Amino acid sequence: MNNYQNKTVTIIGLGKTGLSCVDYLNAQQANIRVIDTRENPVGADQLPKDIPLHTGNLNQHWLNESDMIVISPGLAVKTPEIQTALSLGVEVVGDIELFCRVATKPIVAITGSNGKSTVTTLVYEMAKAAGLKVGMGGNIGIPALSLLNEDYDLYVLELSSFQLETTYSLKAMAATVLNVTEDHMDRYVDLEDYRQAKLRIYHQAETAVVNNEDKLTLGEGKNQGKKVVSFAEHNADYFIKTENDKSYLMAKNEVILPCDEMMLVGRHNYMNALAASALAQAVGVNLAAIRTALRQFRGLDHRFQLAYQANGVRWINDSKATNVGSTVAALTGLLVEGKLHLLLGGDGKGADFSELADLINQPHIICYCFGRDGAKLAKLSPQSYLFETMVQAIDFLRPTLQVGDMVLLSPACASLDQFASFEKRGEEFTRLAQLN
């Protein structure tokens, strides 16, 4: 199954992941060719000179001649050229499939529309605190195949729906779909199509960790997991108990930690902590290590992060909120003493924004909308202003700020209409916040 020697393998897409596939298959003595639809792909200069590279479009002749195609997550399997190759019997996989075929140590696999990077990093920190040698990668940081270069005790993988579409051999010791909300509707037929891609993570999993507050995360049939563990605010195996005005993260009858001992704040982060604790316990990480990680973890950049605080005003950078569900999570249960100045906008990727309407139609919330879908967002609330850019929006709201107010960038949209990435958008917001 894993003998690629002298096989003709076409890798689609360069970048870090593509190059990791090249290195791995080169070591297996495969006959490799690389295609990238960009004219000047990132990483072309690092490609060994003896490996042919085709740029600008998909070379159908190369695809049809292949024994196997390793497809970039950025390209849909439904693409006509790929469908043609499939019809000729060519095998189409992703880099995660190559990894799963040879990985021998336990895998924790994490997907979801929102929160997956936070939960992946938390599980990694919990396992590290328990003294395990842990490799973290996939959709976060390091390509999965690069993790094979070290001898790890445990792998923690963040997986996107795109990666899961071409993965067949994943047998996770613990797996979760954190939540399912509309995202990438420009790539999927409908929400159910997207959900089914996510649910593939449970196939052959030992323990499935499901969100009892989101029925869409519950598997069925083969997408179920041998053992099912749940998390939710109430009525779950991992839940929040409140007594004497104090809240606790609970694992069945055992206190994991009082919520106020965590660095992370907000209800959505308590849910992330419960999910991470359930996954960590499922692979044998002890509660002491889980507590240590929860007390020390400060969160990830651009995810509901305090960017600046001055004159009684907090500026919160949640630029990673690239879909509606993520912004809903940020706003749910959010307490602000004064007014909430909410920055919304960018490229909505075909999403339905109506779920935001009830949350933002409140007397203390003012919306400042910008970018490609700014006009659509501005229609959701009468207390909305419309701008071309985020800079204009911040210039407009800055003179109105008072003690107790919060400025929150949680845009519910991708950034690529005006920024190179959500990180660049968050960095620009932080820079603007610090201007007096």
PEFEN-V614770 format. One record per residue. N is the residue number from 1. RES is the residue in one letter. PHI is phi in whole degrees, -180 to 180 (NA if undefined). D_LAST is the distance of its C-alpha to the last C-alpha in Angstrom with 1 decimal. Layout:
N RES PHI D_LAST
N RES PHI D_LAST
This chain:
1 M NA 61.7
2 N -106 59.4
3 N -92 61.6
4 Y -101 59.7
5 Q -59 62.0
6 N 63 63.0
7 K -81 61.3
8 T -88 59.5
9 V -119 55.9
10 T -103 53.3
11 I -99 49.6
12 I -103 47.2
13 G 100 43.7
14 L -94 42.5
15 G 69 39.1
16 K -60 39.2
17 T -68 41.4
18 G -59 43.9
19 L -67 44.3
20 S -66 44.9
21 C -67 47.7
22 V -60 49.1
23 D -59 49.3
24 Y -65 50.9
25 L -76 53.5
26 N -64 54.2
27 A -65 55.2
28 Q -89 57.5
29 Q 63 59.1
30 A -82 58.3
31 N -89 58.5
32 I -101 54.9
33 R -134 53.4
34 V -124 49.8
35 I -120 48.5
36 D -139 44.9
37 T -73 44.2
38 R -82 41.4
39 E -68 42.6
40 N -126 40.6
41 P -70 40.1
42 V -65 37.9
43 G 98 40.3
44 A -61 43.2
45 D -70 43.2
46 Q -97 43.8
47 L -77 46.8
48 P -53 50.2
49 K -63 51.9
50 D -85 55.0
51 I -101 53.2
52 P -65 53.4
53 L -127 50.1
54 H -114 50.1
55 T -121 46.9
56 G 98 45.9
57 N -163 47.8
58 L -90 50.1
59 N -83 53.4
60 Q -60 55.9
61 H -60 58.8
62 W -61 57.0
63 L -62 56.0
64 N -66 59.6
65 E -82 61.1
66 S -75 59.0
67 D -81 60.3
68 M -150 56.8
69 I -113 53.4
70 V -104 50.2
71 I -97 47.7
72 S -68 43.9
73 P -60 42.2
74 G -73 40.4
75 L -110 43.7
76 A -74 45.6
77 V -63 49.2
78 K -73 50.0
79 T -56 49.4
80 P -52 52.8
81 E -62 53.4
82 I -72 52.9
83 Q -62 55.2
84 T -62 57.8
85 A -63 57.8
86 L -60 58.0
87 S -66 61.0
88 L -92 62.8
89 G 91 62.4
90 V -75 59.5
91 E -78 57.5
92 V -122 53.8
93 V -135 51.5
94 G -112 48.0
95 D -65 47.0
96 I -67 46.7
97 E -63 50.4
98 L -59 51.4
99 F -64 49.6
100 C -64 51.2
101 R -67 54.7
102 V -119 54.6
103 A -65 52.2
104 T -110 54.4
105 K -98 52.0
106 P -60 50.5
107 I -121 47.7
108 V -102 45.0
109 A -119 43.8
110 I -130 40.7
111 T -138 39.8
112 G 151 38.0
113 S -69 35.7
114 N -140 32.8
115 G 89 32.3
116 K -68 34.7
117 S -67 32.5
118 T -64 31.4
119 V -68 35.1
120 T -59 36.4
121 T -67 34.2
122 L -62 35.1
123 V -61 38.8
124 Y -58 38.5
125 E -66 36.9
126 M -64 39.6
127 A -66 42.4
128 K -64 41.0
129 A -64 40.9
130 A -86 44.6
131 G 89 45.4
132 L -83 46.0
133 K -91 45.3
134 V -116 43.2
135 G -107 42.3
136 M -116 39.4
137 G -172 39.1
138 G 95 40.0
139 N -80 37.1
140 I -127 34.7
141 G 74 34.4
142 I -98 38.0
143 P -58 40.8
144 A -56 43.5
145 L -61 46.2
146 S -67 44.4
147 L -68 44.7
148 L -70 48.5
149 N -75 48.2
150 E -117 47.7
151 D -96 50.0
152 Y -94 47.9
153 D -84 49.1
154 L -153 47.0
155 Y -111 44.9
156 V -118 42.0
157 L -115 41.3
158 E -90 38.6
159 L -125 40.5
160 S -87 39.4
161 S -60 41.9
162 F -63 42.4
163 Q -68 43.5
164 L -68 45.8
165 E -57 47.5
166 T -113 49.3
167 T -115 49.9
168 Y -124 53.3
169 S -107 54.1
170 L -69 51.2
171 K -127 52.8
172 A -72 49.9
173 M -72 50.7
174 A -144 47.8
175 A -141 45.9
176 T -142 43.5
177 V -109 42.2
178 L -66 39.2
179 N -169 38.8
180 V -135 39.6
181 T -131 37.4
182 E -54 37.4
183 D -158 36.1
184 H 55 37.5
185 M -69 39.5
186 D -79 39.8
187 R -113 42.0
188 Y -105 44.0
189 V -62 46.6
190 D -160 45.2
191 L -61 43.5
192 E -66 46.9
193 D -61 47.2
194 Y -63 43.8
195 R -61 44.8
196 Q -62 48.1
197 A -63 46.4
198 K -64 44.3
199 L -65 47.4
200 R -57 49.1
201 I -64 47.3
202 Y -80 49.8
203 H -60 52.9
204 Q 71 54.9
205 A -77 52.2
206 E -71 53.6
207 T -126 51.0
208 A -101 48.9
209 V -102 45.8
210 V -113 45.2
211 N -94 42.7
212 N -67 44.7
213 E -91 42.0
214 D -136 42.3
215 K -60 45.9
216 L -68 45.0
217 T -89 44.6
218 L -84 48.2
219 G -81 50.6
220 E -149 54.2
221 G 60 57.3
222 K -70 56.6
223 N -87 52.8
224 Q -134 53.0
225 G 91 53.3
226 K -70 56.2
227 K -128 54.4
228 V -117 51.6
229 V -123 49.0
230 S -117 46.5
231 F -133 43.0
232 A -178 41.4
233 E -65 40.0
234 H -135 43.6
235 N 55 47.1
236 A -156 46.7
237 D -68 47.7
238 Y -115 44.1
239 F -150 42.4
240 I -111 40.2
241 K -107 42.1
242 T -119 40.6
243 E -147 42.4
244 N 51 41.4
245 D 62 37.9
246 K -123 37.4
247 S -108 37.3
248 Y -129 39.1
249 L -79 39.4
250 M -122 43.2
251 A -116 45.7
252 K 53 48.7
253 N -95 49.7
254 E -106 47.7
255 V -75 44.2
256 I -81 41.9
257 L -171 38.9
258 P -65 37.2
259 C -57 34.1
260 D -75 31.8
261 E -90 32.9
262 M -83 31.2
263 M -70 27.8
264 L -72 27.5
265 V -126 26.8
266 G 98 27.8
267 R -57 31.2
268 H -62 31.2
269 N -76 30.7
270 Y -66 33.6
271 M -64 35.7
272 N -60 34.7
273 A -66 35.7
274 L -65 39.0
275 A -62 39.8
276 A -63 39.0
277 S -63 41.2
278 A -64 44.0
279 L -64 44.0
280 A -64 43.9
281 Q -64 46.8
282 A -65 48.7
283 V -108 48.8
284 G 89 49.8
285 V -77 46.5
286 N -80 47.0
287 L -63 44.9
288 A -60 43.9
289 A -69 42.2
290 I -61 40.6
291 R -63 39.2
292 T -57 37.9
293 A -64 35.9
294 L -65 34.5
295 R -73 33.3
296 Q -99 31.6
297 F -74 30.2
298 R -94 26.5
299 G 93 26.5
300 L -103 25.8
301 D -59 22.6
302 H 69 21.3
303 R -121 23.6
304 F 44 21.9
305 Q -107 19.7
306 L -68 16.8
307 A -87 14.0
308 Y -167 11.3
309 Q -142 11.5
310 A -163 9.4
311 N 55 10.2
312 G 75 13.4
313 V -117 12.1
314 R -103 13.5
315 W -108 12.8
316 I -111 16.2
317 N -97 17.4
318 D -121 20.9
319 S -62 21.3
320 K -69 24.9
321 A -73 25.8
322 T -95 27.7
323 N -144 30.3
324 V -62 30.8
325 G -59 32.3
326 S -68 29.3
327 T -70 27.0
328 V -58 29.8
329 A -61 29.9
330 A -67 26.1
331 L -84 26.5
332 T -67 29.9
333 G 75 29.7
334 L -78 25.9
335 L -106 25.1
336 V -130 21.9
337 E -66 21.8
338 G -104 19.9
339 K -93 19.3
340 L -103 19.2
341 H -98 17.1
342 L -103 19.2
343 L -95 18.7
344 L -126 22.2
345 G 143 23.9
346 G 129 25.4
347 D -102 29.1
348 G -77 31.0
349 K 53 34.1
350 G 79 36.4
351 A -76 35.4
352 D -92 36.1
353 F -86 32.9
354 S -61 34.9
355 E -62 34.6
356 L -77 30.9
357 A -54 32.0
358 D -63 33.1
359 L -69 30.1
360 I -94 27.5
361 N -83 29.5
362 Q -134 28.3
363 P -56 26.9
364 H -92 23.7
365 I -109 22.9
366 I -116 21.2
367 C -105 21.5
368 Y -124 19.6
369 C -108 22.1
370 F -151 22.1
371 G 82 24.4
372 R -54 28.2
373 D -105 28.9
374 G -57 26.0
375 A -64 28.6
376 K -62 30.9
377 L -69 28.2
378 A -63 27.1
379 K -73 30.7
380 L -73 30.7
381 S -142 28.9
382 P -67 28.9
383 Q -93 25.3
384 S -127 24.0
385 Y -121 22.2
386 L -116 23.1
387 F -136 21.1
388 E -71 22.1
389 T -128 19.3
390 M -66 16.7
391 V -59 14.0
392 Q -61 15.3
393 A -63 15.4
394 I -70 11.8
395 D -59 10.9
396 F -74 13.5
397 L -82 12.8
398 R -53 9.1
399 P -68 10.3
400 T -92 13.2
401 L -69 11.9
402 Q -133 13.8
403 V -54 14.9
404 G 95 17.1
405 D -79 15.8
406 M -131 15.7
407 V -105 14.3
408 L -120 17.2
409 L -90 18.0
410 S -140 21.8
411 P -75 23.0
412 A 64 26.8
413 C -145 27.3
414 A -68 27.7
415 S -101 25.2
416 L -70 27.6
417 D -72 27.5
418 Q -132 24.0
419 F -132 23.3
420 A -70 25.6
421 S -168 25.4
422 F -66 23.7
423 E -64 22.3
424 K -63 20.6
425 R -61 19.2
426 G -65 17.9
427 E -66 16.4
428 E -67 14.6
429 F -60 13.3
430 T -63 12.2
431 R -62 10.5
432 L -66 8.7
433 A -61 7.9
434 Q -85 6.2
435 L -78 3.8
436 N -98 0.0
